[in-house]
Amino acid sequence: MMKDWECMTDLLLEEPGIQEEPLDDRQETSLIELMVCCVRQAAMGEAPVGRGPNRKIPSVKEIKQVQDDKQKLTEHFISTLPPLIDKYRADPDKLANLISIPQHFDLEIYTTSRQEANLDLLLKKLHQVVEKHHDTDVLETCAKTLEVLCTDGNAIYTRCDVQRSTLVDTIVNKYKEAMDDWNCLIEGAETPDDDETFSVVNSLKKVAIFYSCHNLGSWNIWSSLFKDVVEAKDGNRTLPEEAVKYCISACYFGILWDLHHLEELAESGADACKEVKVKLVQFLETMKEMLTMESNQLYKEEAYVTICDLLVVFCNQLFTNPNPLLGDLVYEADKSLQAMLNDFIQNNVFVYQEEGRPNDEQDEHSKIEELHKRRNFLASYCKLIVYSMMPTSCAADVFKHYVKSYNDYGDIIKTTLGKAREINKTNCARTMLTSLTSLFRELQKEVGHLRINRQLEEFSSLKELAKRFALSFGLDAIKNREAITALHREGILFAVERAEYVEDPTGPPHNLAFLEILTEFTNKLLKQDKRIVLNYLDRRLTAGMPSSRGEDWQPLLLYRNSLVHGETDQPLVTSKRAYYRKKKEADDEMDEIDDMSDQEFSMGHLPPLLEDSTKPTKKRRRGPMPRLDFAGVLKDADSEEQHHHMTITSSRPQRQCARFAFSYVERDDDEESIIM
């Protein structure tokens, strides 16, 4: 029944009989949607979500069934689709669905069944739809369908390519005419009316949409499009905001098509490569300036997405291309650009509305759309970290929102955290600590004092974040040994950090409360590593150990007790010497302590594993213990996991952010899945 194409099309095309009730608009829309879903399922052999078999490799019988279904639906819709398009040409929703059907055709049937006349009729209908319609979904579907019909190597390619060239000529000519009229009005100090504005916006929309699926390089419009972007950035001649957005999109796809053309040139095209490099640098510099504009949010958002996408396309994967010239096109984000992207994320993604604000008056649909847009922004940024296009440290300001924004972005941040740990566990641990120390300093600024009240709700939230970070390391303490010890070392250094001016020389360090946060990671230390961390802590505080157990010293006592838990308690060594000394004497002593303590964290000075420290469930390969440098970074090169670059295999350029959904399989840690 679901493959009875004739019954479905008859219901849509034939007039109802005398005693039959005609389909209303809602029923027609539902029937068309159902028919298109059935066509897609039959042509691709994919079962509906949740109802198909688990195995992904189809059998020979299933492949044969798909081929037969595809042939039957092609033979039927070749003749019935043009009249369907003609009947529903005024309804964008129905039209977009119907135009997508040829994407699932067996195109060889057009020639084997001598259906060239129906092909010409279909191409003519597509041309008419593009000329008359301005709906985004309809135009995007037309562009994609025409791309499928123009697949190189098919017998109908020449016929379709001629029609495509004619259609693109029409689109480009209308764009040029609209821009000429607009420029004449601006130069004559006249204000364009709604008709001129509508014409400019929609002509640029069609150019941008068709540039995404078809190479418009032969029409030489990139320079004029980029000029409009620069003028909008400078404010010299302002096009409508939406028109500028389409100019940016068209320029982006133009550069991607240039790259695609260079990949086909093999080892030739040095001049073309230099030209693309100049285009890329100029365009990215313009996008950077638009990203920092305070006056226009739409420009900032489009510039941000464009920069993230171009950093993915022009990353160091180009060095692996057979054409060695493409290595010159690699573009990497410097610290300035990394800071710009991070600022955008903090100001446009992690925005928390209080109850009663105007945002609460938005309808649910608007809220969902806004959340979806913000998730795309965050995913674009995290993608750059996951694929090592930016260092893991750039994720520090993202990780600190893990708990607070868990409902909206928790899945994205959790996956980014896991992939960052796979790239380098020690760097990931350092980034976690940076997130915690950053929030700790922010809390100090909020309370207006360096001494933090540990009963505050914000301090409890900080402990909860540390707990989530600790759980993400999983149950294997041996794997995370270097990362956890490095985290404790740097956490201690932050906690005992000395201020330039101290009100009470005999009091505790102003960051000492951070040791209570660090306590959440103690259970990830091996027993023998706890002793090393404890000795390091005692040496760092030798000059100012508490002679009394006051409230301000409680974080130190909590942290120290967590390190000696389950062993013979090591008494706290007290000292009557003041914590604060003359700067030169204190610095000299701390340097000596650092030299002694760092040796315990480096050069293989970590003690060998005790037999009862862990009980592996499977046999492990023997080998030398990994060693640490003075900062806790892995020395063993084999222990660092190399990232995998995303390979762009599409036959045409695409928006990378729209494709990003963390396609890799997330590996859940047992402990995290149980507790979290």
Secondary structure, 3 states (H helix, E strand, C coil): CCCCHHHHHHHHHCCCCCCCCCCCHHHHHHHHHHHHHHHHHHHHCCCCCCCCCCCCCCCHHHHHHHHHHHHHHHHHHHHHHHHHHHHCCCCHHHHHHHHCHHHHCCCCHHHHCCCHHHHHHHHHHHHHHHHHCCCHHHHHHHHHHHHHHCCCCCCCHHHHHHHHHHHHHHHHHHHHHHHHHHHHHHHCCCCCCHHHHHHHHHHHHHHHHHHHHCCCHHHCCHHHHHHHHHHHHHCCCCCCHHHHHHHHHHHHHHHHHHHHHHHHCCCCCHHHHHHHHHHHHHHHHHHHHHHCCCCCHHHHHHHHHHHHHHHHHCCHHHHHCCCHHHHHHCCCCCHHHHHHHHHHHHHHCCCCCCCCCHHHHCCHHHHHHHHHHHHHHHHHHHHHHHCCCCCHHHHHHHHCCCCCCHHHHHHHHHHHHHHHHHHCHHHHHHHHHHHHHHHHHHHHHHHCCCCCCCCCHHHHHHHHHHHHHHHCCCCCCCCCHHHHHHHHHHHHHHHCCCCCCCCCCCCCCCCCCHHHHHHHHHHHCCHHHHHHHHHHHHHHCHHHCCCCCCHHHHHHHHHHHHHCCCCCCCCCCCCCCCCCCCHHHHHHHHHHHHHHHHHHHCCCCCCCCCCCCCCCCCCCCCCCCCCECCCCCECCHHHCCCCCCCCCCCCCCCCHHHHCCCCCCCCCCHHHHHHC
